[in-house]
Amino acid sequence: MSRIKDLAKKNSLRLRRKRRIRGKISGTSELPRLTVFKSNKYFYAQAIDDVAGNTLASVDSRAMKLTVNKENVVQVAAKLAENLKAKNIETVVLDRNGYLYHGVVAAFADALRDNGIKL
């Protein structure tokens, strides 16, 4: 029973961080918000224009048949950078969705920078 309580507490703390971050950032068509989500199996990212409520570009590791680890999110970031450049988007605001900036989230952000997207 304590394992379930630990997972619930961990998730509630992430959601509190998520709300705190989302209160400070917003995306536009020129400077979209890049949000990430990671599950135990897959990694998802999308660039969002919050003013119009549109998703400008998205990519997920499930469609690419990749699991979530540091090596694979580099490939996901390269694909997203390609999609963003096709839409003439050079700069984004990173919304880490309550996740701590380390591991796969940091590897994803570094790979985006390496592919020419400014965060």
Backbone as CSV, one residue per row, in Angstrom:
resi,resn,N_x,N_y,N_z,CA_x,CA_y,CA_z,C_x,C_y,C_z
1,MET,0.826,-1.199,0.000,0.000,0.000,0.000,0.866,1.256,0.000
2,SER,2.019,1.217,0.653,2.849,2.418,0.713,3.439,2.747,-0.662
3,ARG,3.634,1.735,-1.510,4.139,1.987,-2.866,3.157,2.833,-3.660
4,ILE,1.871,2.550,-3.511,0.846,3.322,-4.207,0.822,4.754,-3.690
5,LYS,0.965,4.923,-2.389,0.991,6.265,-1.814,2.211,7.039,-2.290
6,ASP,3.355,6.351,-2.397,4.571,7.014,-2.878,4.405,7.486,-4.315
7,LEU,3.810,6.648,-5.171,3.590,7.029,-6.563,2.598,8.185,-6.676
8,ALA,1.568,8.157,-5.844,0.578,9.237,-5.867,1.216,10.545,-5.418
9,LYS,2.065,10.499,-4.420,2.739,11.711,-3.938,3.707,12.241,-4.996
10,LYS,4.441,11.335,-5.643,5.374,11.736,-6.689,4.634,12.423,-7.830
11,ASN,3.501,11.847,-8.232,2.718,12.422,-9.318,2.104,13.762,-8.916
12,SER,1.631,13.876,-7.679,1.038,15.143,-7.248,2.089,16.246,-7.178
13,LEU,3.317,15.911,-6.793,4.388,16.910,-6.776,4.730,17.355,-8.195
14,ARG,4.733,16.426,-9.157,4.995,16.784,-10.548,3.890,17.706,-11.070
15,LEU,2.648,17.423,-10.728,1.543,18.254,-11.181,1.611,19.657,-10.579
16,ARG,2.075,19.761,-9.332,2.257,21.083,-8.728,3.342,21.861,-9.457
17,ARG,4.459,21.187,-9.786,5.518,21.839,-10.563,4.988,22.253,-11.935
18,LYS,4.185,21.390,-12.536,3.619,21.668,-13.858,2.768,22.931,-13.827
19,ARG,1.878,23.051,-12.852,1.030,24.244,-12.742,1.857,25.497,-12.497
20,ARG,2.892,25.391,-11.696,3.750,26.534,-11.396,4.484,27.005,-12.652
21,ILE,4.977,26.064,-13.455,5.687,26.403,-14.686,4.726,26.989,-15.713
22,ARG,3.559,26.345,-15.879,2.599,26.780,-16.897,2.035,28.158,-16.614
23,GLY,2.037,28.581,-15.360,1.564,29.913,-15.015,2.499,31.001,-15.490
24,LYS,3.729,30.654,-15.793,4.737,31.645,-16.160,5.019,31.709,-17.652
25,ILE,4.697,30.658,-18.415,5.047,30.657,-19.838,3.804,30.459,-20.691
26,SER,3.875,30.994,-21.895,2.805,30.835,-22.870,3.429,30.902,-24.255
27,GLY,2.827,30.241,-25.222,3.381,30.188,-26.564,2.592,31.039,-27.547
28,THR,3.289,31.553,-28.551,2.658,32.283,-29.642,3.064,31.601,-30.940
29,SER,2.568,32.113,-32.058,2.935,31.497,-33.327,4.401,31.764,-33.658
30,GLU,4.952,32.910,-33.217,6.367,33.208,-33.461,7.277,32.507,-32.458
31,LEU,6.797,32.372,-31.221,7.577,31.753,-30.145,6.708,30.704,-29.457
32,PRO,6.590,29.507,-30.041,5.686,28.496,-29.476,6.238,27.869,-28.197
33,ARG,5.304,27.310,-27.433,5.659,26.569,-26.225,5.897,25.125,-26.632
34,LEU,7.074,24.606,-26.285,7.421,23.225,-26.608,7.222,22.385,-25.350
35,THR,6.174,21.585,-25.343,5.879,20.779,-24.177,6.296,19.333,-24.424
36,VAL,6.755,18.673,-23.371,7.197,17.285,-23.463,6.378,16.443,-22.492
37,PHE,6.200,15.191,-22.843,5.572,14.219,-21.959,6.319,12.915,-22.115
38,LYS,6.624,12.286,-21.006,7.289,10.996,-21.064,6.502,9.995,-20.228
39,SER,6.300,8.853,-20.812,5.719,7.744,-20.074,6.852,6.761,-19.803
40,ASN,6.526,5.627,-19.254,7.574,4.638,-19.017,8.082,4.018,-20.313
41,LYS,7.290,4.111,-21.396,7.680,3.493,-22.662,8.034,4.487,-23.753
42,TYR,7.361,5.646,-23.799,7.484,6.538,-24.947,7.722,7.981,-24.521
43,PHE,8.129,8.800,-25.510,8.414,10.216,-25.301,7.662,11.007,-26.366
44,TYR,6.960,12.046,-25.942,6.162,12.867,-26.842,6.567,14.328,-26.688
45,ALA,6.529,15.088,-27.774,6.804,16.523,-27.723,5.948,17.223,-28.767
46,GLN,5.493,18.436,-28.426,4.722,19.209,-29.389,4.936,20.692,-29.154
47,ALA,4.949,21.444,-30.250,5.063,22.895,-30.211,3.658,23.467,-30.324
48,ILE,3.293,24.326,-29.368,1.918,24.783,-29.250,1.863,26.310,-29.318
49,ASP,0.910,26.815,-30.103,0.566,28.233,-30.127,-0.613,28.400,-29.186
50,ASP,-0.376,28.918,-27.968,-1.441,29.029,-26.971,-2.448,30.121,-27.312
51,VAL,-2.049,31.121,-28.074,-2.961,32.210,-28.434,-4.081,31.675,-29.324
52,ALA,-3.715,30.929,-30.357,-4.711,30.372,-31.276,-5.204,28.994,-30.832
53,GLY,-4.479,28.360,-29.923,-4.869,27.028,-29.469,-4.551,25.939,-30.470
54,ASN,-3.462,26.112,-31.239,-3.088,25.141,-32.267,-1.780,24.456,-31.933
55,THR,-1.662,23.206,-32.355,-0.401,22.503,-32.309,0.303,22.744,-33.637
56,LEU,1.513,23.308,-33.564,2.243,23.662,-34.782,3.064,22.496,-35.316
57,ALA,3.661,21.724,-34.418,4.456,20.566,-34.825,4.461,19.577,-33.666
58,SER,4.504,18.310,-33.997,4.552,17.302,-32.939,5.350,16.098,-33.418
59,VAL,5.823,15.346,-32.451,6.578,14.129,-32.735,6.450,13.218,-31.520
60,ASP,6.440,11.915,-31.769,6.422,10.982,-30.648,7.256,9.759,-30.983
61,SER,7.849,9.206,-29.947,8.737,8.066,-30.139,7.953,6.803,-30.471
62,ARG,6.675,6.773,-30.133,5.864,5.587,-30.434,5.700,5.410,-31.934
63,ALA,5.450,6.504,-32.654,5.309,6.429,-34.108,6.641,6.086,-34.773
64,MET,7.743,6.491,-34.117,9.069,6.201,-34.658,9.573,4.830,-34.214
65,LYS,8.758,4.118,-33.429,9.099,2.788,-32.913,10.368,2.817,-32.059
66,LEU,10.440,3.833,-31.173,11.574,3.984,-30.257,11.056,4.009,-28.827
67,THR,11.841,3.489,-27.911,11.495,3.578,-26.502,12.089,4.856,-25.929
68,VAL,11.811,5.112,-24.662,12.293,6.350,-24.051,13.628,6.088,-23.349
69,ASN,14.695,6.596,-23.932,16.011,6.641,-23.304,16.793,7.776,-23.949
70,LYS,17.947,8.085,-23.387,18.697,9.259,-23.841,19.097,9.169,-25.309
71,GLU,19.466,8.004,-25.772,19.901,7.848,-27.158,18.733,8.048,-28.130
72,ASN,17.574,7.513,-27.767,16.428,7.599,-28.665,15.804,8.989,-28.697
73,VAL,15.826,9.719,-27.566,15.228,11.055,-27.597,16.064,12.011,-28.438
74,VAL,17.323,11.693,-28.664,18.140,12.501,-29.585,17.566,12.392,-30.998
75,GLN,17.152,11.195,-31.391,16.535,11.006,-32.708,15.174,11.697,-32.783
76,VAL,14.420,11.651,-31.689,13.124,12.323,-31.639,13.319,13.833,-31.767
77,ALA,14.330,14.375,-31.087,14.619,15.812,-31.149,15.039,16.222,-32.558
78,ALA,15.810,15.383,-33.230,16.223,15.700,-34.596,15.009,15.767,-35.521
79,LYS,14.075,14.855,-35.351,12.860,14.856,-36.166,12.009,16.091,-35.877
80,LEU,11.883,16.470,-34.600,11.111,17.650,-34.247,11.780,18.916,-34.781
81,ALA,13.104,18.987,-34.696,13.821,20.150,-35.231,13.590,20.281,-36.722
82,GLU,13.567,19.161,-37.416,13.285,19.166,-38.857,11.881,19.699,-39.143
83,ASN,10.895,19.263,-38.326,9.519,19.734,-38.489,9.394,21.222,-38.185
84,LEU,10.089,21.686,-37.156,10.031,23.101,-36.790,10.672,23.975,-37.857
85,LYS,11.804,23.528,-38.383,12.483,24.307,-39.420,11.640,24.380,-40.693
86,ALA,10.879,23.333,-40.976,9.994,23.343,-42.140,8.895,24.397,-41.983
87,LYS,8.539,24.717,-40.729,7.526,25.738,-40.459,8.157,27.093,-40.140
88,ASN,9.479,27.230,-40.391,10.232,28.464,-40.149,10.194,28.899,-38.688
89,ILE,10.307,27.936,-37.771,10.358,28.227,-36.338,11.774,27.918,-35.872
90,GLU,12.458,28.944,-35.382,13.851,28.801,-34.944,13.991,28.805,-33.427
91,THR,13.022,29.418,-32.711,13.113,29.583,-31.269,11.831,29.091,-30.611
92,VAL,11.964,28.372,-29.503,10.812,27.879,-28.751,11.048,28.119,-27.260
93,VAL,9.965,28.035,-26.488,10.038,28.110,-25.035,9.792,26.704,-24.513
94,LEU,10.716,26.158,-23.729,10.598,24.785,-23.251,9.676,24.706,-22.042
95,ASP,8.656,23.877,-22.151,7.760,23.544,-21.045,8.071,22.103,-20.685
96,ARG,8.792,21.914,-19.599,9.217,20.567,-19.240,8.121,19.770,-18.545
97,ASN,6.924,20.384,-18.417,5.730,19.673,-17.965,5.860,19.116,-16.551
98,GLY,6.628,19.778,-15.711,6.790,19.336,-14.329,7.907,18.351,-14.116
99,TYR,8.524,17.861,-15.178,9.625,16.923,-15.032,10.894,17.691,-14.675
100,LEU,11.754,17.068,-13.917,13.018,17.693,-13.573,13.913,17.738,-14.811
101,TYR,14.748,18.767,-14.880,15.600,18.957,-16.056,16.861,18.110,-15.910
102,HIS,16.721,16.830,-16.139,17.856,15.905,-16.181,17.413,14.656,-16.916
103,GLY,18.345,13.811,-17.235,18.010,12.568,-17.925,17.533,12.804,-19.333
104,VAL,16.393,12.215,-19.689,15.918,12.289,-21.066,15.434,13.687,-21.431
105,VAL,14.908,14.438,-20.477,14.450,15.803,-20.773,15.639,16.686,-21.135
106,ALA,16.712,16.594,-20.373,17.919,17.379,-20.666,18.565,16.919,-21.970
107,ALA,18.582,15.611,-22.219,19.146,15.095,-23.473,18.328,15.585,-24.663
108,PHE,17.014,15.637,-24.517,16.143,16.139,-25.580,16.425,17.613,-25.866
109,ALA,16.526,18.417,-24.816,16.784,19.850,-24.991,18.153,20.093,-25.621
110,ASP,19.164,19.358,-25.187,20.505,19.505,-25.763,20.521,19.110,-27.236
111,ALA,19.785,18.050,-27.574,19.738,17.601,-28.969,19.028,18.632,-29.845
112,LEU,17.994,19.291,-29.297,17.328,20.356,-30.058,18.295,21.498,-30.323
113,ARG,19.053,21.868,-29.310,20.043,22.941,-29.487,21.078,22.545,-30.531
114,ASP,21.504,21.295,-30.502,22.494,20.819,-31.486,21.946,20.855,-32.905
115,ASN,20.612,20.731,-33.039,19.981,20.752,-34.358,19.521,22.142,-34.777
116,GLY,19.947,23.179,-34.037,19.709,24.551,-34.466,18.466,25.219,-33.940
117,ILE,17.802,24.645,-32.957,16.620,25.271,-32.359,17.064,25.939,-31.065
118,LYS,16.711,27.203,-30.908,17.066,27.956,-29.696,15.991,27.757,-28.647
119,LEU,16.428,27.466,-27.424,15.485,27.310,-26.298,15.625,28.479,-25.355
